[in-house]
Amino acid sequence: MANSGSGFSRGPVWTIVVAGGSGRRFGSLKQFEELGGRRVLDLSVDVARQCSDGVVVVVPAEDAEREGGVAGGPTRTASVRNGLAAVPADAAVVLVHDAARPFASPSLYRSVIDAVLAGADGAVPGLPVTDTVKSIEVVESKGLGLSGDDVPAVIPRVTATPDRATLVAVQTPQAFRADVLRRAYVPEIDGTDDASLVELTGGTVVVVPGELDNRKITVPEDLVWAREYLKSSGARR
């Protein structure tokens, strides 16, 4: 891959594929579920290998030896930290991708990599938010229960309605300058994604267009959708 930007000198690109989840929400280890005759994890790793100089796969600790990967931690952030420790020191760009998004395309990888090579500290794919989003706070109030008695009730209260034009729903792969990502992972804090940790250190994160088909498999219904998607689109890899 040639350097298409002028942000810094081109060096090795590595991808951390995160598949260390316990499957609590899904009901099983979704990364090992069959999808078009292959596993969800295998589809994600294959695209990462096409677009990177090296790949680190993070899986549950009991599967690490079998998968030739790195043992995950108790949280996603801990799993990425473990994966990052296995990325060679000479890496210039590091991407982090959730294995549960098996349909991320090579062009999406190129988009976030190119944005970092052009000078951004990080780049994330994002889609416009179409639903109205409310900011809330949870307050406890008293109300009448079914028996007519006053009972405590937890009622979320709206505090604001953000402008949808200022919001995007982000995906992975997310790409970063390797030194910036390593610095962001020094504090022992958790984040909802890797970009949020880079943002906390003052890093500049840009957004590139995401992909509708880059859907995350979170619940069993998502896996049903993914299998139908493969059948209808011929998207086997």
Residue pairs with C-beta under 8 A, 6 or more apart in sequence:
1 10
1 13
1 51
1 110
1 113
2 10
3 9
3 10
3 117
4 114
4 117
4 118
5 114
5 115
5 116
5 117
5 118
5 119
6 118
6 119
7 116
7 117
7 118
7 119
7 120
7 177
8 92
8 117
8 119
8 177
9 92
10 92
10 117
11 90
11 91
11 92
11 93
11 178
12 53
12 54
12 88
12 90
12 91
12 92
12 93
13 51
13 52
13 53
13 91
13 92
13 93
13 94
13 95
13 113
14 52
14 53
14 54
14 55
14 56
14 87
14 88
14 91
14 93
14 94
14 95
14 178
15 48
15 49
15 51
15 52
15 54
15 55
15 56
15 94
15 95
15 96
15 97
15 109
15 173
16 55
16 56
16 58
16 80
16 83
16 84
16 87
16 94
16 95
16 96
16 97
17 41
17 44
17 45
17 48
17 55
17 56
17 57
17 58
17 97
17 98
17 99
18 58
18 72
18 76
18 79
18 80
18 83
18 96
18 97
18 98
18 99
19 31
19 41
19 44
19 57
19 58
19 59
19 69
19 72
19 99
19 100
20 58
20 59
20 60
20 71
20 72
20 73
20 76
20 79
20 82
21 29
21 30
21 31
21 60
21 72
21 76
21 100
22 29
22 60
23 29
23 30
23 31
25 218
25 219
26 217
26 218
26 219
26 220
27 220
29 60
30 40
30 100
30 217
30 223
31 39
31 40
31 41
31 59
31 99
31 100
32 39
32 40
32 41
33 39
33 40
33 217
33 223
35 43
35 102
35 223
35 226
35 227
35 230
36 43
36 227
36 230
36 235
36 236
37 236
38 237
40 99
40 100
40 102
40 217
40 223
40 226
41 57
41 59
41 67
41 99
43 102
43 103
43 237
44 97
44 98
44 99
44 100
44 101
44 102
44 104
45 55
45 57
45 99
46 237
47 104
47 105
47 106
47 109
47 237
48 55
48 95
48 97
48 109
48 173
49 55
50 106
50 109
51 95
51 106
51 109
51 110
51 113
52 95
52 109
53 91
54 87
54 88
54 91
56 69
56 70
56 83
56 86
56 87
57 67
57 68
57 69
57 70
57 83
57 99
58 69
58 70
58 71
58 72
58 79
58 80
58 82
58 83
59 67
59 69
59 70
59 71
59 72
60 71
60 72
61 71
61 72
63 69
64 70
64 71
70 82
70 83
70 85
70 86
71 82
72 78
72 79
72 82
73 79
73 81
73 82
75 190
76 190
77 185
77 189
77 190
77 191
77 197
78 190
80 96
80 185
80 194
81 185
83 96
84 94
84 181
84 182
84 185
87 94
87 178
91 178
92 177
92 178
93 113
93 116
93 117
93 175
93 176
93 177
93 178
94 175
94 176
94 177
94 178
94 181
95 109
95 112
95 113
95 173
95 174
95 175
95 176
96 172
96 173
96 174
96 176
96 181
96 194
97 104
97 172
97 173
97 174
98 172
98 216
100 216
100 217
100 218
101 171
101 172
101 214
101 215
101 216
101 217
102 217
102 226
103 211
103 213
103 214
103 215
103 226
103 229
103 235
104 171
104 172
104 173
104 211
104 214
105 211
105 213
105 214
108 125
108 173
108 208
108 210
108 211
108 214
109 173
109 175
111 123
111 125
111 208
111 209
112 123
112 124
112 125
112 173
112 174
112 175
112 208
113 123
113 175
115 123
115 175
115 206
115 208
116 122
116 123
116 175
116 176
116 177
120 204
120 205
120 206
121 176
121 177
121 180
121 198
121 203
121 204
121 205
122 174
122 175
122 176
122 177
122 180
122 181
122 194
122 195
122 198
122 203
122 204
122 205
122 206
123 174
123 175
123 176
123 205
123 206
123 207
123 208
124 170
124 171
124 172
124 174
124 193
124 195
124 205
124 206
124 207
124 208
125 170
125 171
125 172
125 173
125 174
125 207
125 208
125 209
125 210
125 211
125 214
126 168
126 169
126 170
126 171
126 207
126 208
126 209
126 210
127 168
127 169
127 171
127 209
127 210
127 211
127 212
128 164
128 167
128 168
128 169
129 164
129 167
129 168
129 169
130 164
131 164
132 161
132 164
133 161
133 162
133 164
133 167
134 158
134 160
134 161
135 158
135 159
135 160
135 161
135 162
136 156
136 157
136 158
136 159
137 156
137 157
137 159
138 154
138 155
138 156
138 157
139 154
139 155
139 156
139 157
140 152
140 153
140 154
140 155
141 152
141 153
141 155
142 150
142 151
142 152
142 153
143 150
143 151
143 153
143 155
144 150
144 151
145 151
168 207
168 210
169 210
170 193
170 195
170 207
170 210
171 210
171 211
171 214
171 216
172 193
174 193
174 194
174 195
176 184
176 194
176 195
176 198
176 203
180 198
180 201
180 203
181 194
181 198
183 201
184 194
184 197
184 198
184 200
184 201
184 203
185 197
187 197
187 200
189 197
189 200
191 197
191 200
195 205
198 205
199 205
213 229
213 233
213 235
215 222
215 225
215 226
216 222
217 223
217 226
229 235
230 236
